[in-house]
């Protein structure tokens, strides 16, 4: 599992494009990452969870800090 923080809409959009190219889909409805803008829900506190099943989840930073305290949250940087 990997946790990536996206504190801007620009970083979120970049990450979603990258994840879509890798074949990832959203947990909620298996839509493509770029089909849904989940950044607006938590904005600067948005964290994306990646796993080996190519199903991605989103939640706020505090949630993952509490639920996954041993997993580092990495600040995503645009490539």
KEMAR-681915 format. One record per residue (C-alpha): residue number from 1; residue in three letters; y negated, z negated, x. Coordinates in Angstrom, 1 decimal, m for minus. Example, Ala and Ser with C-alpha at 12.3 -4.5 7.8 and 13.67 -1.06 7.14 Angstrom:
! residues 2
+-----+------+--------+--------+--------+
:  nr : rest :  north :     up :   east :
+-----+------+--------+--------+--------+
:   1 :  Ala :    4.5 :   m7.8 :   12.3 :
:   2 :  Ser :    1.1 :   m7.1 :   13.7 :
+-----+------+--------+--------+--------+
END
This chain:
! residues 79
+-----+------+--------+--------+--------+
:  nr : rest :  north :     up :   east :
+-----+------+--------+--------+--------+
:   1 :  Unk :    0.0 :    0.0 :    0.0 :
:   2 :  Unk :   m3.5 :    0.8 :    1.1 :
:   3 :  Unk :   m6.8 :   m0.5 :   m0.3 :
:   4 :  Unk :   m9.9 :    1.7 :    0.1 :
:   5 :  Unk :  m13.4 :    0.5 :   m0.9 :
:   6 :  Unk :  m15.8 :    3.2 :   m2.1 :
:   7 :  Unk :  m19.3 :    1.7 :   m2.4 :
:   8 :  Unk :  m21.1 :    5.0 :   m3.3 :
:   9 :  Unk :  m20.5 :    7.8 :   m5.8 :
:  10 :  Unk :  m20.5 :   10.2 :   m2.9 :
:  11 :  Unk :  m17.7 :    8.3 :   m1.1 :
:  12 :  Unk :  m15.7 :    8.1 :   m4.3 :
:  13 :  Unk :  m16.0 :   11.8 :   m5.0 :
:  14 :  Unk :  m15.0 :   12.6 :   m1.4 :
:  15 :  Unk :  m11.9 :   10.4 :   m1.6 :
:  16 :  Unk :  m10.9 :   11.7 :   m5.0 :
:  17 :  Unk :  m11.0 :   15.3 :   m3.7 :
:  18 :  Unk :   m8.8 :   14.3 :   m0.7 :
:  19 :  Unk :   m6.3 :   12.4 :   m2.9 :
:  20 :  Unk :   m6.1 :   15.3 :   m5.3 :
:  21 :  Unk :   m5.3 :   17.6 :   m2.5 :
:  22 :  Unk :   m2.4 :   15.3 :   m1.5 :
:  23 :  Unk :   m1.0 :   15.3 :   m5.0 :
:  24 :  Unk :   m2.1 :   11.9 :   m6.2 :
:  25 :  Unk :   m2.7 :   11.1 :   m9.9 :
:  26 :  Unk :   m4.2 :    8.2 :  m11.8 :
:  27 :  Unk :   m1.9 :    5.5 :  m13.1 :
:  28 :  Unk :   m3.4 :    5.3 :  m16.5 :
:  29 :  Unk :   m2.7 :    8.8 :  m17.7 :
:  30 :  Unk :   m1.5 :   10.8 :  m14.7 :
:  31 :  Unk :   m4.7 :   12.8 :  m14.7 :
:  32 :  Unk :   m6.0 :   14.4 :  m11.5 :
:  33 :  Unk :   m8.3 :   12.1 :   m9.4 :
:  34 :  Unk :  m11.3 :   14.4 :   m9.9 :
:  35 :  Unk :  m10.8 :   14.6 :  m13.7 :
:  36 :  Unk :  m12.0 :   11.1 :  m14.3 :
:  37 :  Unk :  m15.0 :    9.2 :  m12.8 :
:  38 :  Unk :  m13.7 :    5.6 :  m12.5 :
:  39 :  Unk :  m16.5 :    4.7 :  m10.1 :
:  40 :  Unk :  m18.9 :    4.0 :  m12.9 :
:  41 :  Unk :  m16.8 :    1.1 :  m14.1 :
:  42 :  Unk :  m17.2 :   m1.1 :  m10.9 :
:  43 :  Unk :  m19.7 :    1.0 :   m8.9 :
:  44 :  Unk :  m20.3 :   m0.6 :   m5.5 :
:  45 :  Unk :  m17.3 :   m3.0 :   m6.0 :
:  46 :  Unk :  m14.8 :   m0.2 :   m6.6 :
:  47 :  Unk :  m11.5 :   m0.3 :   m4.6 :
:  48 :  Unk :   m8.8 :    2.3 :   m4.9 :
:  49 :  Unk :   m5.2 :    1.3 :   m4.3 :
:  50 :  Unk :   m2.9 :    3.9 :   m2.8 :
:  51 :  Unk :    0.9 :    3.7 :   m2.6 :
:  52 :  Unk :    3.8 :    5.9 :   m1.6 :
:  53 :  Unk :    4.4 :    7.1 :   m5.2 :
:  54 :  Unk :    1.1 :    9.0 :   m5.2 :
:  55 :  Unk :    0.0 :    7.0 :   m8.2 :
:  56 :  Unk :   m3.5 :    5.6 :   m7.7 :
:  57 :  Unk :   m5.1 :    2.6 :   m9.3 :
:  58 :  Unk :   m8.7 :    1.3 :   m9.3 :
:  59 :  Unk :  m10.2 :   m2.2 :   m9.7 :
:  60 :  Unk :  m13.0 :   m4.3 :   m8.4 :
:  61 :  Unk :  m13.0 :   m5.8 :   m4.9 :
:  62 :  Unk :  m12.6 :   m9.4 :   m6.2 :
:  63 :  Unk :   m9.4 :   m8.5 :   m8.1 :
:  64 :  Unk :   m7.7 :   m7.1 :   m5.0 :
:  65 :  Unk :   m8.9 :  m10.0 :   m2.9 :
:  66 :  Unk :   m7.3 :  m12.4 :   m5.3 :
:  67 :  Unk :   m4.1 :  m10.4 :   m6.0 :
:  68 :  Unk :   m3.5 :   m9.0 :   m2.6 :
:  69 :  Unk :   m5.1 :  m11.5 :   m0.2 :
:  70 :  Unk :   m2.9 :  m10.3 :    2.8 :
:  71 :  Unk :   m3.9 :   m6.6 :    2.4 :
:  72 :  Unk :   m7.0 :   m5.5 :    4.2 :
:  73 :  Unk :   m9.6 :   m3.7 :    2.2 :
:  74 :  Unk :  m10.8 :   m0.8 :    4.3 :
:  75 :  Unk :  m14.3 :    0.7 :    3.7 :
:  76 :  Unk :  m13.7 :    4.4 :    3.1 :
:  77 :  Unk :  m15.9 :    6.8 :    5.2 :
:  78 :  Unk :  m16.4 :   10.4 :    4.4 :
:  79 :  Unk :  m14.5 :   12.7 :    6.7 :
+-----+------+--------+--------+--------+
END
